[in-house]
Amino acid sequence: MDIKHDNNKFFVERDSEEMASLAYTPNGDVLTVDHTEVSPELSGQGVGKQLVSEVVQYARNEGKTIDAQCPFARGVIDKTPEFQDVLKN
């Protein structure tokens, strides 16, 4: 799955149509993840978790923390111990 990153968003496209996305707002050293959406066609395939994984890796690479306001992203991070190092205290 090819996940792209542009304009404070990680997303998956198919035929120029956005099929899944995770949006965040940067604020200093914090990335506030505020929305994750996956189309019904991709539902249940782990795409949402892949998007969360991408933002976690991006935060690590940039030396930032994540404030997961999106309930889905928060749930994935809470259930994945290896993602919790970037969670904002």
N, CA, C and O atoms as CSV, one atom per row, in Angstrom:
chain,resi,resn,atom,element,x,y,z
A,1,MET,N,N,0.848,-1.177,0.000
A,1,MET,CA,C,0.000,0.000,0.000
A,1,MET,C,C,0.894,1.241,0.000
A,1,MET,O,O,1.786,1.375,0.837
A,2,ASP,N,N,0.650,2.117,-0.919
A,2,ASP,CA,C,1.452,3.325,-1.066
A,2,ASP,C,C,0.799,4.468,-0.283
A,2,ASP,O,O,-0.233,5.006,-0.685
A,3,ILE,N,N,1.419,4.824,0.837
A,3,ILE,CA,C,0.906,5.911,1.659
A,3,ILE,C,C,1.689,7.175,1.336
A,3,ILE,O,O,2.919,7.192,1.384
A,4,LYS,N,N,0.959,8.225,1.009
A,4,LYS,CA,C,1.572,9.508,0.658
A,4,LYS,C,C,1.446,10.473,1.831
A,4,LYS,O,O,0.617,10.294,2.722
A,5,HIS,N,N,2.298,11.509,1.806
A,5,HIS,CA,C,2.297,12.509,2.877
A,5,HIS,C,C,2.381,13.884,2.229
A,5,HIS,O,O,3.334,14.186,1.511
A,6,ASP,N,N,1.378,14.712,2.489
A,6,ASP,CA,C,1.365,16.057,1.934
A,6,ASP,C,C,0.359,16.908,2.717
A,6,ASP,O,O,-0.685,16.411,3.141
A,7,ASN,N,N,0.676,18.177,2.902
A,7,ASN,CA,C,-0.244,19.123,3.549
A,7,ASN,C,C,-0.796,18.611,4.882
A,7,ASN,O,O,-2.007,18.612,5.101
A,8,ASN,N,N,0.113,18.168,5.781
A,8,ASN,CA,C,-0.275,17.717,7.116
A,8,ASN,C,C,-1.270,16.560,7.093
A,8,ASN,O,O,-2.189,16.488,7.909
A,9,LYS,N,N,-1.061,15.655,6.134
A,9,LYS,CA,C,-1.970,14.523,6.001
A,9,LYS,C,C,-1.221,13.335,5.402
A,9,LYS,O,O,-0.424,13.487,4.476
A,10,PHE,N,N,-1.491,12.156,5.947
A,10,PHE,CA,C,-1.051,10.907,5.336
A,10,PHE,C,C,-2.276,10.327,4.653
A,10,PHE,O,O,-3.365,10.341,5.226
A,11,PHE,N,N,-2.119,9.815,3.434
A,11,PHE,CA,C,-3.297,9.347,2.711
A,11,PHE,C,C,-2.957,8.257,1.695
A,11,PHE,O,O,-1.806,8.069,1.303
A,12,VAL,N,N,-4.017,7.549,1.288
A,12,VAL,CA,C,-3.933,6.504,0.276
A,12,VAL,C,C,-4.865,6.916,-0.845
A,12,VAL,O,O,-6.022,7.266,-0.611
A,13,GLU,N,N,-4.346,6.870,-2.073
A,13,GLU,CA,C,-5.162,7.208,-3.238
A,13,GLU,C,C,-5.302,5.989,-4.141
A,13,GLU,O,O,-4.422,5.132,-4.215
A,14,ARG,N,N,-6.439,5.946,-4.821
A,14,ARG,CA,C,-6.651,4.962,-5.879
A,14,ARG,C,C,-7.330,5.700,-7.021
A,14,ARG,O,O,-8.396,6.289,-6.846
A,15,ASP,N,N,-6.709,5.664,-8.185
A,15,ASP,CA,C,-7.252,6.375,-9.354
A,15,ASP,C,C,-7.555,7.833,-9.027
A,15,ASP,O,O,-8.628,8.338,-9.356
A,16,SER,N,N,-6.604,8.507,-8.378
A,16,SER,CA,C,-6.699,9.920,-7.998
A,16,SER,C,C,-7.800,10.215,-6.984
A,16,SER,O,O,-8.109,11.380,-6.737
A,17,GLU,N,N,-8.388,9.193,-6.399
A,17,GLU,CA,C,-9.410,9.392,-5.372
A,17,GLU,C,C,-8.815,9.013,-4.013
A,17,GLU,O,O,-8.199,7.958,-3.866
A,18,GLU,N,N,-9.008,9.881,-3.035
A,18,GLU,CA,C,-8.520,9.603,-1.695
A,18,GLU,C,C,-9.385,8.522,-1.052
A,18,GLU,O,O,-10.598,8.673,-0.909
A,19,MET,N,N,-8.722,7.420,-0.667
A,19,MET,CA,C,-9.438,6.278,-0.103
A,19,MET,C,C,-9.314,6.191,1.421
A,19,MET,O,O,-10.155,5.587,2.087
A,20,ALA,N,N,-8.266,6.794,1.958
A,20,ALA,CA,C,-8.043,6.779,3.401
A,20,ALA,C,C,-7.137,7.950,3.745
A,20,ALA,O,O,-6.292,8.350,2.944
A,21,SER,N,N,-7.322,8.502,4.954
A,21,SER,CA,C,-6.465,9.624,5.346
A,21,SER,C,C,-6.375,9.756,6.860
A,21,SER,O,O,-7.261,9.337,7.606
A,22,LEU,N,N,-5.280,10.348,7.275
A,22,LEU,CA,C,-5.062,10.719,8.674
A,22,LEU,C,C,-4.540,12.145,8.639
A,22,LEU,O,O,-3.494,12.417,8.049
A,23,ALA,N,N,-5.268,13.051,9.271
A,23,ALA,CA,C,-4.892,14.469,9.269
A,23,ALA,C,C,-4.349,14.861,10.635
A,23,ALA,O,O,-4.802,14.371,11.670
A,24,TYR,N,N,-3.364,15.760,10.613
A,24,TYR,CA,C,-2.799,16.268,11.860
A,24,TYR,C,C,-2.524,17.751,11.723
A,24,TYR,O,O,-2.425,18.288,10.619
A,25,THR,N,N,-2.404,18.404,12.877
A,25,THR,CA,C,-2.078,19.818,12.918
A,25,THR,C,C,-0.768,19.966,13.677
A,25,THR,O,O,-0.693,19.594,14.848
A,26,PRO,N,N,0.268,20.504,13.034
A,26,PRO,CA,C,1.528,20.710,13.745
A,26,PRO,C,C,1.454,21.969,14.606
A,26,PRO,O,O,0.920,22.997,14.189
A,27,ASN,N,N,2.005,21.863,15.820
A,27,ASN,CA,C,2.054,23.012,16.713
A,27,ASN,C,C,3.341,22.891,17.525
A,27,ASN,O,O,3.365,22.232,18.564
A,28,GLY,N,N,4.399,23.523,17.055
A,28,GLY,CA,C,5.696,23.406,17.715
A,28,GLY,C,C,6.195,21.973,17.626
A,28,GLY,O,O,6.353,21.426,16.534
A,29,ASP,N,N,6.442,21.369,18.786
A,29,ASP,CA,C,6.956,19.998,18.828
A,29,ASP,C,C,5.849,18.952,18.933
A,29,ASP,O,O,6.124,17.779,19.189
A,30,VAL,N,N,4.600,19.372,18.736
A,30,VAL,CA,C,3.469,18.453,18.890
A,30,VAL,C,C,2.699,18.342,17.570
A,30,VAL,O,O,2.425,19.341,16.905
A,31,LEU,N,N,2.359,17.103,17.209
A,31,LEU,CA,C,1.461,16.845,16.085
A,31,LEU,C,C,0.125,16.415,16.680
A,31,LEU,O,O,0.033,15.361,17.309
A,32,THR,N,N,-0.904,17.224,16.485
A,32,THR,CA,C,-2.228,16.871,16.986
A,32,THR,C,C,-2.965,16.112,15.889
A,32,THR,O,O,-3.341,16.686,14.867
A,33,VAL,N,N,-3.163,14.823,16.112
A,33,VAL,CA,C,-3.887,13.992,15.149
A,33,VAL,C,C,-5.368,14.162,15.451
A,33,VAL,O,O,-5.852,13.792,16.520
A,34,ASP,N,N,-6.081,14.735,14.473
A,34,ASP,CA,C,-7.478,15.066,14.743
A,34,ASP,C,C,-8.493,14.309,13.908
A,34,ASP,O,O,-9.692,14.411,14.168
A,35,HIS,N,N,-8.052,13.550,12.911
A,35,HIS,CA,C,-9.044,12.853,12.087
A,35,HIS,C,C,-8.395,11.708,11.323
A,35,HIS,O,O,-7.328,11.862,10.730
A,36,THR,N,N,-9.055,10.564,11.348
A,36,THR,CA,C,-8.659,9.413,10.537
A,36,THR,C,C,-9.913,8.903,9.855
A,36,THR,O,O,-10.962,8.764,10.483
A,37,GLU,N,N,-9.796,8.625,8.569
A,37,GLU,CA,C,-10.952,8.144,7.813
A,37,GLU,C,C,-10.493,7.110,6.803
A,37,GLU,O,O,-9.493,7.304,6.111
A,38,VAL,N,N,-11.233,6.005,6.723
A,38,VAL,CA,C,-10.931,4.944,5.763
A,38,VAL,C,C,-12.223,4.626,5.013
A,38,VAL,O,O,-13.276,4.444,5.624
A,39,SER,N,N,-12.134,4.562,3.692
A,39,SER,CA,C,-13.327,4.272,2.889
A,39,SER,C,C,-13.825,2.856,3.180
A,39,SER,O,O,-13.043,1.992,3.578
A,40,PRO,N,N,-15.116,2.619,2.984
A,40,PRO,CA,C,-15.667,1.276,3.212
A,40,PRO,C,C,-14.941,0.199,2.397
A,40,PRO,O,O,-14.816,-0.938,2.851
A,41,GLU,N,N,-14.467,0.545,1.208
A,41,GLU,CA,C,-13.751,-0.422,0.367
A,41,GLU,C,C,-12.489,-0.960,1.037
A,41,GLU,O,O,-12.119,-2.116,0.828
A,42,LEU,N,N,-11.832,-0.133,1.836
A,42,LEU,CA,C,-10.586,-0.540,2.480
A,42,LEU,C,C,-10.776,-0.923,3.948
A,42,LEU,O,O,-9.822,-1.323,4.616
A,43,SER,N,N,-11.993,-0.803,4.440
A,43,SER,CA,C,-12.272,-1.086,5.839
A,43,SER,C,C,-11.893,-2.532,6.191
A,43,SER,O,O,-12.119,-3.457,5.411
A,44,GLY,N,N,-11.313,-2.699,7.379
A,44,GLY,CA,C,-10.964,-4.027,7.853
A,44,GLY,C,C,-9.668,-4.589,7.311
A,44,GLY,O,O,-9.342,-5.749,7.565
A,45,GLN,N,N,-8.918,-3.781,6.563
A,45,GLN,CA,C,-7.666,-4.253,5.956
A,45,GLN,C,C,-6.426,-3.708,6.666
A,45,GLN,O,O,-5.307,-3.891,6.187
A,46,GLY,N,N,-6.619,-3.047,7.792
A,46,GLY,CA,C,-5.482,-2.530,8.548
A,46,GLY,C,C,-4.916,-1.227,8.017
A,46,GLY,O,O,-3.834,-0.808,8.430
A,47,VAL,N,N,-5.632,-0.579,7.108
A,47,VAL,CA,C,-5.145,0.662,6.502
A,47,VAL,C,C,-5.067,1.774,7.548
A,47,VAL,O,O,-4.102,2.538,7.567
A,48,GLY,N,N,-6.066,1.870,8.408
A,48,GLY,CA,C,-6.055,2.894,9.452
A,48,GLY,C,C,-4.838,2.748,10.355
A,48,GLY,O,O,-4.189,3.739,10.692
A,49,LYS,N,N,-4.528,1.516,10.746
A,49,LYS,CA,C,-3.362,1.285,11.595
A,49,LYS,C,C,-2.077,1.642,10.858
A,49,LYS,O,O,-1.142,2.162,11.466
A,50,GLN,N,N,-2.018,1.372,9.557
A,50,GLN,CA,C,-0.839,1.751,8.772
A,50,GLN,C,C,-0.672,3.268,8.752
A,50,GLN,O,O,0.450,3.769,8.835
A,51,LEU,N,N,-1.774,3.998,8.642
A,51,LEU,CA,C,-1.699,5.455,8.656
A,51,LEU,C,C,-1.173,5.951,9.999
A,51,LEU,O,O,-0.339,6.855,10.049
A,52,VAL,N,N,-1.663,5.357,11.090
A,52,VAL,CA,C,-1.181,5.735,12.426
A,52,VAL,C,C,0.309,5.415,12.536
A,52,VAL,O,O,1.076,6.216,13.070
A,53,SER,N,N,0.714,4.270,12.042
A,53,SER,CA,C,2.122,3.889,12.065
A,53,SER,C,C,2.986,4.910,11.328
A,53,SER,O,O,4.086,5.236,11.775
A,54,GLU,N,N,2.492,5.407,10.213
A,54,GLU,CA,C,3.226,6.410,9.434
A,54,GLU,C,C,3.400,7.709,10.213
A,54,GLU,O,O,4.487,8.287,10.210
A,55,VAL,N,N,2.347,8.176,10.880
A,55,VAL,CA,C,2.470,9.434,11.626
A,55,VAL,C,C,3.368,9.239,12.841
A,55,VAL,O,O,4.078,10.164,13.236
A,56,VAL,N,N,3.349,8.053,13.439
A,56,VAL,CA,C,4.242,7.767,14.564
A,56,VAL,C,C,5.693,7.820,14.094
A,56,VAL,O,O,6.537,8.429,14.751
A,57,GLN,N,N,5.986,7.185,12.959
A,57,GLN,CA,C,7.353,7.185,12.434
A,57,GLN,C,C,7.790,8.597,12.055
A,57,GLN,O,O,8.934,8.986,12.291
A,58,TYR,N,N,6.878,9.351,11.471
A,58,TYR,CA,C,7.172,10.737,11.103
A,58,TYR,C,C,7.501,11.560,12.353
A,58,TYR,O,O,8.459,12.334,12.356
A,59,ALA,N,N,6.705,11.390,13.411
A,59,ALA,CA,C,6.950,12.117,14.663
A,59,ALA,C,C,8.336,11.763,15.209
A,59,ALA,O,O,9.076,12.645,15.642
A,60,ARG,N,N,8.680,10.497,15.190
A,60,ARG,CA,C,10.011,10.075,15.664
A,60,ARG,C,C,11.114,10.738,14.844
A,60,ARG,O,O,12.069,11.288,15.391
A,61,ASN,N,N,10.965,10.678,13.538
A,61,ASN,CA,C,11.987,11.240,12.643
A,61,ASN,C,C,12.165,12.737,12.845
A,61,ASN,O,O,13.266,13.265,12.691
A,62,GLU,N,N,11.082,13.415,13.190
A,62,GLU,CA,C,11.102,14.869,13.341
A,62,GLU,C,C,11.338,15.312,14.785
A,62,GLU,O,O,11.432,16.508,15.060
A,63,GLY,N,N,11.435,14.347,15.711
A,63,GLY,CA,C,11.639,14.674,17.122
A,63,GLY,C,C,10.419,15.325,17.756
A,63,GLY,O,O,10.546,16.201,18.611
A,64,LYS,N,N,9.245,14.894,17.336
A,64,LYS,CA,C,7.996,15.481,17.834
A,64,LYS,C,C,7.200,14.449,18.634
A,64,LYS,O,O,7.492,13.253,18.593
A,65,THR,N,N,6.192,14.930,19.361
A,65,THR,CA,C,5.279,14.043,20.066
A,65,THR,C,C,3.903,14.139,19.405
A,65,THR,O,O,3.637,15.034,18.602
A,66,ILE,N,N,3.045,13.195,19.764
A,66,ILE,CA,C,1.700,13.145,19.179
A,66,ILE,C,C,0.654,13.348,20.271
A,66,ILE,O,O,0.701,12.716,21.326
A,67,ASP,N,N,-0.288,14.241,19.991
A,67,ASP,CA,C,-1.470,14.424,20.812
A,67,ASP,C,C,-2.623,13.831,20.000
A,67,ASP,O,O,-3.147,14.476,19.092
A,68,ALA,N,N,-3.007,12.613,20.331
A,68,ALA,CA,C,-4.012,11.894,19.540
A,68,ALA,C,C,-5.422,12.270,19.996
A,68,ALA,O,O,-5.966,11.663,20.918
A,69,GLN,N,N,-6.000,13.263,19.349
A,69,GLN,CA,C,-7.368,13.690,19.640
A,69,GLN,C,C,-8.388,12.813,18.906
A,69,GLN,O,O,-9.532,12.690,19.344
A,70,CYS,N,N,-7.982,12.215,17.812
A,70,CYS,CA,C,-8.851,11.312,17.054
A,70,CYS,C,C,-9.006,10.010,17.847
A,70,CYS,O,O,-8.005,9.377,18.182
A,71,PRO,N,N,-10.243,9.600,18.152
A,71,PRO,CA,C,-10.448,8.385,18.946
A,71,PRO,C,C,-9.828,7.137,18.309
A,71,PRO,O,O,-9.296,6.287,19.022
A,72,PHE,N,N,-9.889,7.017,16.987
A,72,PHE,CA,C,-9.308,5.840,16.330
A,72,PHE,C,C,-7.795,5.815,16.522
A,72,PHE,O,O,-7.235,4.801,16.938
A,73,ALA,N,N,-7.136,6.928,16.218
A,73,ALA,CA,C,-5.673,6.989,16.352
A,73,ALA,C,C,-5.267,6.765,17.804
A,73,ALA,O,O,-4.294,6.063,18.079
A,74,ARG,N,N,-6.006,7.358,18.725
A,74,ARG,CA,C,-5.702,7.188,20.154
A,74,ARG,C,C,-5.799,5.713,20.547
A,74,ARG,O,O,-4.955,5.204,21.284
A,75,GLY,N,N,-6.831,5.035,20.050
A,75,GLY,CA,C,-7.021,3.622,20.355
A,75,GLY,C,C,-5.882,2.767,19.826
A,75,GLY,O,O,-5.396,1.875,20.521
A,76,VAL,N,N,-5.457,3.035,18.600
A,76,VAL,CA,C,-4.350,2.271,18.012
A,76,VAL,C,C,-3.074,2.494,18.819
A,76,VAL,O,O,-2.364,1.537,19.129
A,77,ILE,N,N,-2.779,3.733,19.157
A,77,ILE,CA,C,-1.559,4.036,19.920
A,77,ILE,C,C,-1.628,3.407,21.309
A,77,ILE,O,O,-0.643,2.844,21.786
A,78,ASP,N,N,-2.785,3.501,21.957
A,78,ASP,CA,C,-2.934,2.918,23.293
A,78,ASP,C,C,-2.747,1.400,23.285
A,78,ASP,O,O,-2.224,0.833,24.245
A,79,LYS,N,N,-3.173,0.743,22.206
A,79,LYS,CA,C,-3.086,-0.719,22.116
A,79,LYS,C,C,-1.744,-1.210,21.572
A,79,LYS,O,O,-1.494,-2.415,21.534
A,80,THR,N,N,-0.878,-0.279,21.150
A,80,THR,CA,C,0.391,-0.665,20.525
A,80,THR,C,C,1.538,-0.096,21.356
A,80,THR,O,O,1.907,1.066,21.186
A,81,PRO,N,N,2.102,-0.904,22.251
A,81,PRO,CA,C,3.153,-0.402,23.152
A,81,PRO,C,C,4.318,0.273,22.426
A,81,PRO,O,O,4.871,1.251,22.929
A,82,GLU,N,N,4.695,-0.230,21.262
A,82,GLU,CA,C,5.838,0.361,20.552
A,82,GLU,C,C,5.542,1.730,19.947
A,82,GLU,O,O,6.454,2.390,19.447
A,83,PHE,N,N,4.286,2.168,19.982
A,83,PHE,CA,C,3.934,3.500,19.486
A,83,PHE,C,C,3.910,4.535,20.615
A,83,PHE,O,O,3.913,5.735,20.343
A,84,GLN,N,N,3.886,4.098,21.862
A,84,GLN,CA,C,3.620,5.010,22.972
A,84,GLN,C,C,4.766,5.945,23.324
A,84,GLN,O,O,4.585,6.887,24.095
A,85,ASP,N,N,5.958,5.691,22.758
A,85,ASP,CA,C,7.090,6.575,23.050
A,85,ASP,C,C,6.888,7.979,22.501
A,85,ASP,O,O,7.522,8.920,22.978
A,86,VAL,N,N,6.021,8.138,21.512
A,86,VAL,CA,C,5.801,9.472,20.922
A,86,VAL,C,C,4.559,10.162,21.457
A,86,VAL,O,O,4.243,11.282,21.057
A,87,LEU,N,N,3.853,9.494,22.363
A,87,LEU,CA,C,2.627,10.075,22.901
A,87,LEU,C,C,2.945,11.250,23.819
A,87,LEU,O,O,3.807,11.154,24.693
A,88,LYS,N,N,2.244,12.351,23.612
A,88,LYS,CA,C,2.421,13.545,24.436
A,88,LYS,C,C,1.952,13.250,25.850
A,88,LYS,O,O,0.879,12.679,26.048
A,89,ASN,N,N,2.755,13.639,26.835
A,89,ASN,CA,C,2.392,13.391,28.245
A,89,ASN,C,C,1.315,14.353,28.711
A,89,ASN,O,O,0.889,14.291,29.864
